[in-house]
Amino acid sequence: NARILRLREFDFVYLQRGKRYRCVGCFDARSEVLRCACVSEATEEQTQMYRKSVATSNKAMKINLEKLDLTDVDQKLSTE
């Protein structure tokens, strides 16, 4: 089930599974459309930076979740 990226009126069908790509553009959440100005294969350095960024974000989210007191939320959900 291949997805096709649209850039203006052009289709990008040459994207290969298993490769990482870098897209410069913006995502419209309302229409769920990614408007790309540039698509290129990501370098190894960019891939490493992406992995570090995701790992750091996951750690930060886990720390913040541990700080939250969700006992009230659990109780309210169980009574509904």
N, C-alpha and C positions, 0 to 999 in steps of 0.2 A: 504494500500500500504506500507507494511513493508520494511524497508531497512535492508540489511544484511551487517554487517561489516566484512571485511576479514582481518585476521591476519595470515600472511604467507599463509598456505593452509587450514586454518580452518575457518568455518563460525560461527558467533555468532548469533544464532537465539533466544537466551534466554533473550534478552533485553525486558523489559516490558514497555509498554506505561505508561506515567505518572510519571515514576521514572527518576531521574537525574543520569547521569553517568559521570565519569571522564575518559578521554582518554589521555594517554601519548603517543605521537608519533609526526608525522609531516604530513602536508597536502601539496600535490603537486598540485598547482593551475593549472598548464598546463594540467595535465591529470585528475584533479578533483578527486584524490584518496587520502583517508586518510589512512596512514599506522600507525597502532597502535602497540605499544609495550606492552601496558597494558590497560585493561579496567576494571573498578571497579565502584561499586555504590558510588555516591558522598555522603559524610557525610553532616549533617545539617550545620555544620560550613562552609564547602566548598560551599554549596548552598547559604548561606548568603553572603559570600565573593564575589561570582559571581554576585549576585544581586546588591551589593554595587558598584562593579566595573562597571557594565553596567550603573547604575544610574549616577555615576561620569563621565563616558565617554560621556553620553548624555548631561549632563550639560556643559561639556567642549566644545563639538561640537556646542551647541546652542550659547554659549558665543562667540566662534570664528566666527560663521556665522553672528552674529550681528555686529561684528567688520568689516566684509568685506563690501566693497561698490560694490554692484552688479548692480548698475544702468546702467553702460555701457553694461553689459552682457544682461540685459533685453532689452535695446534699440536695440542691435545688433540682438537679436533673433526675435524681433518684425518686423524688416526690412527685414529679410530673407524670 
